[in-house]
């Protein structure tokens, strides 16, 4: 396992067919977490923003996860950008990875999305992965996440998932913060929720008896 791994939200209606791209990205320390649509991807990012280190979009995406082929549109990538600009809790640099020639060759599209890279072009792909890592490293939370990566590793989806990550990393951020914005009693409440979630997940994994957890 890589010592450092950057979690990248990837909204692409065909991401499930691009497993080789995910594999190559993983070898470059990038974990591409795919969604097909504007609402699917942005809802998850807004809920789990601490978990993500970057955003990668296709030029044409669906509006909803269950939309049918043929309904994907460039309108939704513009809406995704608008939602990212309005999101004040964390600022992400936007990257576009597309096989749509009309988008890549469009002057107006490039004005809206200057960080655009061509699918099927190895140089563009490698440049994209390098630029994604650089942008991720420039986020204020990234070094803190790497400092505590051995603790946060339990938040992998095969163990405790993003829900625990949000709670645990928020607690770490407050402990490390000089301002100490969260009151002690609120920290204790967060710790209690983390412990409860841990035990429920351990029950689901059959590591502890689930009947003791009130299930």
C-alpha positions as CSV (number, residue, x, y, z in Angstrom):
1,X,0.0,0.0,0.0
2,X,1.2,3.5,-0.8
3,X,2.3,5.6,2.2
4,X,0.3,8.5,0.8
5,X,-2.9,8.2,-1.2
6,X,-4.8,11.2,-2.5
7,X,-8.6,10.7,-2.7
8,X,-10.0,12.2,-5.9
9,X,-13.7,12.6,-6.7
10,X,-14.1,11.5,-10.3
11,X,-17.4,12.3,-12.0
12,X,-17.5,10.5,-15.3
13,X,-20.5,8.7,-16.8
14,X,-18.3,5.9,-18.0
15,X,-15.9,5.6,-15.0
16,X,-17.0,1.9,-14.4
17,X,-15.5,1.0,-17.8
18,X,-12.2,2.8,-17.1
19,X,-10.7,0.4,-14.5
20,X,-7.3,0.5,-16.1
21,X,-7.3,4.3,-15.6
22,X,-8.1,3.8,-11.9
23,X,-5.3,1.2,-11.6
24,X,-2.7,3.5,-13.2
25,X,-3.8,6.3,-11.0
26,X,-3.5,4.2,-7.9
27,X,0.1,3.5,-8.9
28,X,0.6,7.2,-8.9
29,X,-0.9,7.5,-5.4
30,X,-4.2,8.7,-6.7
31,X,-7.4,7.0,-5.6
32,X,-10.1,7.8,-8.2
33,X,-13.5,7.5,-6.6
34,X,-16.1,7.4,-9.4
35,X,-19.6,8.7,-9.8
36,X,-21.6,9.0,-13.0
37,X,-23.5,12.2,-12.3
38,X,-23.5,15.7,-11.0
39,X,-25.8,15.0,-8.1
40,X,-24.2,11.7,-7.1
41,X,-20.7,13.1,-7.1
42,X,-21.4,16.6,-5.6
43,X,-23.7,15.2,-2.9
44,X,-21.0,12.9,-1.7
45,X,-18.3,15.6,-1.8
46,X,-20.4,18.1,0.1
47,X,-21.1,15.4,2.8
48,X,-17.5,14.0,2.9
49,X,-15.4,17.0,1.9
50,X,-12.6,16.2,4.4
51,X,-12.1,12.9,2.7
52,X,-11.5,14.3,-0.7
53,X,-8.2,15.9,-2.0
54,X,-9.3,16.8,-5.5
55,X,-12.0,16.9,-8.2
56,X,-11.8,15.4,-11.7
57,X,-14.7,15.8,-14.1
58,X,-15.6,14.6,-17.6
59,X,-16.9,17.2,-20.0
60,X,-20.2,15.4,-20.3
61,X,-21.9,13.8,-17.3
62,X,-25.3,12.7,-16.2
63,X,-27.5,14.8,-13.9
64,X,-28.5,11.7,-11.8
65,X,-26.8,8.4,-11.1
66,X,-29.7,6.4,-12.7
67,X,-30.0,8.5,-15.9
68,X,-29.9,6.7,-19.2
69,X,-27.2,6.9,-21.9
70,X,-27.8,9.8,-24.2
71,X,-28.9,12.2,-21.5
72,X,-25.3,13.2,-20.5
73,X,-24.6,16.9,-21.2
74,X,-21.9,19.5,-20.8
75,X,-24.5,21.6,-18.9
76,X,-23.9,19.4,-15.8
77,X,-20.1,19.9,-15.7
78,X,-20.8,23.7,-15.6
79,X,-23.3,23.1,-12.8
80,X,-20.7,21.1,-10.9
81,X,-18.2,23.9,-11.2
82,X,-20.9,26.4,-9.9
83,X,-21.5,24.2,-6.8
84,X,-17.8,23.9,-6.2
85,X,-17.4,27.7,-6.3
86,X,-20.3,28.1,-3.9
87,X,-18.9,25.5,-1.5
88,X,-17.1,27.5,1.2
89,X,-15.8,24.7,3.5
90,X,-13.1,23.6,1.2
91,X,-11.8,25.0,-2.1
92,X,-10.9,22.5,-4.9
93,X,-9.1,23.1,-8.1
94,X,-11.2,21.7,-11.0
95,X,-9.7,19.3,-13.6
96,X,-11.4,17.9,-16.7
97,X,-10.4,14.6,-18.4
98,X,-12.4,14.1,-21.6
99,X,-12.6,12.3,-24.8
100,X,-14.9,14.9,-26.3
101,X,-13.1,16.7,-29.1
102,X,-15.7,19.4,-29.2
103,X,-15.0,20.3,-25.6
104,X,-11.2,20.0,-25.8
105,X,-11.1,22.1,-29.0
106,X,-13.6,24.7,-27.7
107,X,-12.1,28.1,-26.8
108,X,-15.1,29.0,-24.6
109,X,-15.0,25.6,-22.8
110,X,-11.2,26.0,-22.1
111,X,-11.9,29.5,-20.6
112,X,-14.2,27.9,-18.1
113,X,-12.0,24.8,-17.6
114,X,-8.4,25.7,-18.3
115,X,-7.1,22.4,-16.7
116,X,-8.3,20.1,-19.4
117,X,-6.7,16.9,-20.5
118,X,-7.4,14.4,-23.3
119,X,-8.4,10.8,-22.7
120,X,-6.4,8.4,-24.8
121,X,-3.3,10.6,-24.8
122,X,-0.7,9.1,-22.5
123,X,1.2,12.4,-22.1
124,X,-2.0,14.2,-21.1
125,X,-2.9,11.5,-18.6
126,X,0.5,11.5,-17.0
127,X,0.4,15.3,-16.8
128,X,-3.0,15.2,-15.3
129,X,-2.0,12.8,-12.6
130,X,1.0,15.0,-11.7
131,X,-1.1,18.1,-11.6
132,X,-3.8,16.5,-9.5
133,X,-1.1,15.5,-6.9
134,X,0.4,19.0,-6.9
135,X,-3.0,20.6,-6.4
136,X,-3.9,18.1,-3.6
137,X,-0.6,18.8,-1.8
138,X,-1.4,22.5,-1.8
139,X,-4.6,22.0,0.1
140,X,-4.2,23.0,3.8
141,X,-5.6,19.7,5.1
142,X,-3.4,17.4,3.1
143,X,-0.3,17.5,5.2
144,X,-2.4,16.9,8.3
145,X,-4.0,13.9,6.7
146,X,-0.7,12.5,5.8
147,X,0.7,13.1,9.3
148,X,-2.1,11.0,10.7
149,X,-2.4,8.6,7.8
150,X,-1.8,5.5,9.9
151,X,-4.8,6.4,12.1
152,X,-7.0,7.4,9.2
153,X,-6.2,4.3,7.3
154,X,-8.9,2.4,9.2
155,X,-11.4,4.7,7.4
156,X,-10.8,2.7,4.2
157,X,-14.2,1.7,2.7
158,X,-13.5,-2.0,3.4
159,X,-13.2,-1.2,7.1
160,X,-15.1,1.8,8.6
161,X,-15.6,4.1,5.6
162,X,-16.0,7.9,4.9
163,X,-18.6,8.5,7.7
164,X,-15.9,7.7,10.3
165,X,-13.3,9.7,8.4
166,X,-15.3,12.9,8.6
167,X,-15.8,12.6,12.4
168,X,-12.3,11.5,13.1
169,X,-10.5,14.0,10.9
170,X,-12.7,16.9,12.1
171,X,-11.6,15.9,15.7
172,X,-7.9,15.8,14.6
173,X,-8.2,19.2,13.0
174,X,-9.7,20.7,16.1
175,X,-7.0,19.2,18.4
176,X,-4.3,20.5,16.1
177,X,-5.9,23.9,15.7
178,X,-4.5,26.8,17.7
179,X,-7.9,28.5,17.9
180,X,-9.6,25.4,19.6
181,X,-13.0,26.4,18.2
182,X,-14.8,23.4,19.5
183,X,-15.7,23.2,23.2
184,X,-14.4,20.3,25.3
185,X,-17.9,18.9,25.9
186,X,-18.5,18.9,22.1
187,X,-15.2,17.0,21.6
188,X,-16.4,14.4,24.1
189,X,-19.7,14.1,22.2
190,X,-17.7,13.6,18.9
191,X,-15.5,11.0,20.6
192,X,-18.6,9.2,21.9
193,X,-20.1,9.1,18.3
194,X,-16.8,7.8,16.9
195,X,-16.6,5.0,19.5
196,X,-20.3,4.1,18.8
197,X,-19.7,4.0,15.1
198,X,-16.6,1.8,15.6
199,X,-18.5,-0.7,17.6
200,X,-21.4,-0.9,15.1
201,X,-18.9,-1.4,12.3
202,X,-17.1,-4.1,14.3
203,X,-20.4,-5.8,14.7
204,X,-21.1,-5.6,11.0
205,X,-17.7,-7.2,10.4
206,X,-18.5,-9.9,12.9
207,X,-15.5,-9.0,15.0
208,X,-17.7,-8.3,18.1
209,X,-21.1,-9.9,18.7
210,X,-23.7,-7.6,17.1
211,X,-26.4,-8.5,19.6
212,X,-24.5,-6.6,22.2
213,X,-24.8,-3.5,20.1
214,X,-28.6,-3.5,20.3
215,X,-29.1,-4.9,16.8
